[in-house]
Amino acid sequence: MDDDDETATTATVPEELRTSVDELDERAVRTLVEYCRRRLDELHDPVSTHLEPQPGEEFVEVTEREAYTEVVKREPCAEGCSDCPHGPFLYHVTEERHPDGTTHLHWASLGPVEQ
């Protein structure tokens, strides 16, 4: 972070809060950071609220975890396949924030799920 970014960030934090945080030791700051991360998670909509199956897909199970959302889904394949839909397959889905502030969902495929 360059000096301009740091100054802009510092300016957005109320002075009373900055003063209180500046008085904390390292352990207390780390505890505060963990609290703030949990609080952000509470304020942020769960990833599952942003999930929508594509045409032909079926969500078999959606489970919110601490660091990701677990999605088990069936998927269609190319036209003419007699085994459709395929799966189910397991995915870990996370929300990624880009430098411009936008977010998108990242789907990590973990493979087929035994039924």
GROMACS elastic network, one bead per residue, 0.5 to 0.9 nm:
[ bonds ]
;  ai    aj funct       b0    kb
    1     4     6  0.81083   500
    1     5     6  0.59811   500
    1     6     6  0.63093   500
    2     5     6  0.54324   500
    2     6     6  0.62574   500
    2     7     6  0.86806   500
    3     6     6  0.50397   500
    3     7     6  0.60015   500
    3     8     6  0.85297   500
    4     7     6  0.51184   500
    4     8     6  0.61275   500
    4     9     6  0.85843   500
    5     8     6  0.51246   500
    5     9     6  0.61177   500
    5    10     6  0.85095   500
    6     9     6  0.51426   500
    6    10     6  0.60088   500
    6    11     6  0.84758   500
    7    10     6  0.50959   500
    7    11     6  0.60318   500
    7    12     6  0.88010   500
    8    11     6  0.51446   500
    8    12     6  0.66035   500
    9    12     6  0.53911   500
    9    13     6  0.69370   500
   10    13     6  0.54574   500
   10    14     6  0.83143   500
   10    15     6  0.87125   500
   10    18     6  0.79316   500
   11    14     6  0.73909   500
   11    15     6  0.81801   500
   12    15     6  0.88263   500
   13    16     6  0.84523   500
   13    17     6  0.67740   500
   13    18     6  0.63907   500
   14    17     6  0.53870   500
   14    18     6  0.62980   500
   14    19     6  0.87371   500
   15    19     6  0.60749   500
   15    20     6  0.86003   500
   16    19     6  0.51926   500
   16    20     6  0.63098   500
   16    21     6  0.87422   500
   17    20     6  0.51082   500
   17    21     6  0.61609   500
   17    22     6  0.84886   500
   18    21     6  0.51675   500
   18    22     6  0.59554   500
   18    23     6  0.86839   500
   19    22     6  0.51092   500
   19    23     6  0.64705   500
   20    23     6  0.53933   500
   20    24     6  0.70171   500
   21    24     6  0.53859   500
   21    25     6  0.87097   500
   21    28     6  0.88152   500
   21    29     6  0.72018   500
   21    32     6  0.87125   500
   22    25     6  0.81393   500
   22    29     6  0.88189   500
   24    27     6  0.79660   500
   24    28     6  0.56937   500
   24    29     6  0.60506   500
   25    28     6  0.53946   500
   25    29     6  0.62471   500
   25    30     6  0.87940   500
   26    29     6  0.50951   500
   26    30     6  0.62393   500
   26    31     6  0.86549   500
   27    30     6  0.51839   500
   27    31     6  0.62699   500
   27    32     6  0.86257   500
   28    32     6  0.60774   500
   28    33     6  0.85928   500
   29    33     6  0.61178   500
   29    34     6  0.86819   500
   30    33     6  0.50292   500
   30    34     6  0.63528   500
   30    35     6  0.86555   500
   31    34     6  0.51980   500
   31    35     6  0.62441   500
   31    36     6  0.86578   500
   32    36     6  0.60916   500
   32    37     6  0.86020   500
   33    36     6  0.50306   500
   33    37     6  0.61811   500
   33    38     6  0.86877   500
   34    37     6  0.50937   500
   34    38     6  0.62902   500
   34    39     6  0.85403   500
   35    38     6  0.52003   500
   35    39     6  0.60824   500
   35    40     6  0.86038   500
   36    40     6  0.60350   500
   36    41     6  0.85545   500
   37    40     6  0.51059   500
   37    41     6  0.63035   500
   37    42     6  0.87381   500
   38    41     6  0.50631   500
   38    42     6  0.63170   500
   38    43     6  0.87776   500
   39    42     6  0.50031   500
   39    43     6  0.62962   500
   39    44     6  0.86272   500
   40    43     6  0.50661   500
   40    44     6  0.60214   500
   41    44     6  0.51174   500
   41    45     6  0.76957   500
   41    46     6  0.79597   500
   42    45     6  0.76240   500
   42    46     6  0.85913   500
   44    47     6  0.87815   500
   45    48     6  0.81934   500
   45    49     6  0.67132   500
   45    50     6  0.83476   500
   46    49     6  0.57573   500
   46    50     6  0.76774   500
   46    64     6  0.74428   500
   46    69     6  0.83484   500
   47    50     6  0.54762   500
   47    51     6  0.68150   500
   47    64     6  0.76825   500
   47    68     6  0.79201   500
   47    69     6  0.64809   500
   47    93     6  0.76235   500
   47    94     6  0.69901   500
   47    95     6  0.66803   500
   47   105     6  0.80444   500
   48    51     6  0.51724   500
   48    52     6  0.84926   500
   48    62     6  0.71034   500
   48    63     6  0.79307   500
   48    64     6  0.70819   500
   48    69     6  0.68320   500
   48    71     6  0.88612   500
   48    93     6  0.88625   500
   49    52     6  0.83258   500
   50   105     6  0.83466   500
   51   105     6  0.85388   500
   52    59     6  0.86116   500
   53    56     6  0.77767   500
   53    57     6  0.54235   500
   53    58     6  0.63047   500
   53    59     6  0.66442   500
   53    73     6  0.86490   500
   54    57     6  0.54028   500
   54    58     6  0.81620   500
   54    75     6  0.88290   500
   55    58     6  0.85793   500
   55    76     6  0.84804   500
   56    74     6  0.83911   500
   56    75     6  0.65067   500
   56    76     6  0.55934   500
   56    77     6  0.88713   500
   56    85     6  0.78961   500
   57    73     6  0.68599   500
   57    74     6  0.56403   500
   57    76     6  0.62841   500
   57    85     6  0.79304   500
   58    72     6  0.86542   500
   58    73     6  0.54563   500
   58    74     6  0.51623   500
   58    75     6  0.67581   500
   58    85     6  0.88113   500
   58    88     6  0.88601   500
   59    62     6  0.70395   500
   59    71     6  0.70279   500
   59    72     6  0.60557   500
   59    74     6  0.65680   500
   59    75     6  0.89629   500
   59    88     6  0.87490   500
   60    71     6  0.76338   500
   60    72     6  0.53627   500
   60    73     6  0.50978   500
   60    74     6  0.70639   500
   60    88     6  0.74782   500
   61    70     6  0.78708   500
   61    71     6  0.57948   500
   61    72     6  0.50680   500
   61    73     6  0.69669   500
   62    69     6  0.70077   500
   62    70     6  0.56971   500
   62    72     6  0.64839   500
   62    73     6  0.86588   500
   63    68     6  0.88414   500
   63    69     6  0.57383   500
   63    70     6  0.50288   500
   63    71     6  0.65392   500
   63    72     6  0.88170   500
   64    67     6  0.84171   500
   64    68     6  0.66082   500
   64    70     6  0.62433   500
   64    71     6  0.87422   500
   65    68     6  0.52395   500
   65    69     6  0.53881   500
   65    70     6  0.68892   500
   66    69     6  0.79208   500
   67    94     6  0.75250   500
   68    92     6  0.59580   500
   68    93     6  0.55844   500
   68    94     6  0.51015   500
   68    95     6  0.81463   500
   69    91     6  0.81137   500
   69    92     6  0.56387   500
   69    93     6  0.50341   500
   69    94     6  0.64558   500
   70    90     6  0.71299   500
   70    91     6  0.58326   500
   70    93     6  0.63287   500
   71    89     6  0.80898   500
   71    90     6  0.58250   500
   71    91     6  0.51149   500
   71    92     6  0.63371   500
   71    93     6  0.71570   500
   72    87     6  0.85519   500
   72    88     6  0.60490   500
   72    89     6  0.54182   500
   72    91     6  0.63009   500
   72    92     6  0.89282   500
   72   112     6  0.89028   500
   72   113     6  0.77404   500
   73    86     6  0.88684   500
   73    87     6  0.67872   500
   73    88     6  0.50196   500
   73    89     6  0.54305   500
   73    90     6  0.67491   500
   73    91     6  0.80793   500
   74    84     6  0.87991   500
   74    85     6  0.59661   500
   74    86     6  0.55308   500
   74    89     6  0.63391   500
   75    84     6  0.75266   500
   75    85     6  0.52344   500
   75    86     6  0.52120   500
   75    87     6  0.64168   500
   75    88     6  0.74166   500
   75    89     6  0.81202   500
   76    79     6  0.86958   500
   76    81     6  0.87729   500
   76    84     6  0.55258   500
   76    86     6  0.60826   500
   76    87     6  0.89013   500
   77    80     6  0.85521   500
   77    81     6  0.67985   500
   77    83     6  0.87367   500
   77    84     6  0.64052   500
   77    85     6  0.68536   500
   77    86     6  0.72515   500
   78    81     6  0.61771   500
   78    84     6  0.87037   500
   79    82     6  0.88811   500
   80    84     6  0.89016   500
   81    84     6  0.60066   500
   81    85     6  0.86915   500
   82    85     6  0.86644   500
   83    86     6  0.67551   500
   84    87     6  0.86917   500
   85    88     6  0.84936   500
   86    89     6  0.80582   500
   87    90     6  0.86033   500
   87   111     6  0.87744   500
   87   112     6  0.59895   500
   87   113     6  0.70364   500
   87   114     6  0.88118   500
   88   111     6  0.86420   500
   88   112     6  0.59035   500
   88   113     6  0.56278   500
   88   114     6  0.78058   500
   88   115     6  0.81546   500
   89   109     6  0.75150   500
   89   110     6  0.73295   500
   89   111     6  0.54194   500
   89   113     6  0.53676   500
   89   114     6  0.88330   500
   90   108     6  0.85622   500
   90   109     6  0.62113   500
   90   110     6  0.53798   500
   90   111     6  0.56290   500
   90   112     6  0.60872   500
   90   113     6  0.61431   500
   91   107     6  0.61772   500
   91   108     6  0.53676   500
   91   110     6  0.55420   500
   91   111     6  0.75097   500
   92   106     6  0.81466   500
   92   107     6  0.59633   500
   92   108     6  0.51811   500
   92   109     6  0.67092   500
   92   110     6  0.73505   500
   93   105     6  0.64979   500
   93   106     6  0.55217   500
   93   108     6  0.62659   500
   93   109     6  0.87747   500
   94   104     6  0.84240   500
   94   105     6  0.57085   500
   94   106     6  0.52988   500
   94   107     6  0.68541   500
   94   108     6  0.83881   500
   95   103     6  0.64476   500
   95   104     6  0.56877   500
   95   106     6  0.61236   500
   96   102     6  0.83716   500
   96   103     6  0.53439   500
   96   104     6  0.55014   500
   96   105     6  0.61475   500
   96   106     6  0.66562   500
   97   100     6  0.81205   500
   97   101     6  0.60992   500
   97   102     6  0.57980   500
   97   104     6  0.68221   500
   98   101     6  0.53582   500
   98   102     6  0.54412   500
   98   103     6  0.59336   500
   98   104     6  0.81396   500
   99   102     6  0.74479   500
  100   103     6  0.88210   500
  109   112     6  0.87993   500
  110   113     6  0.88096   500
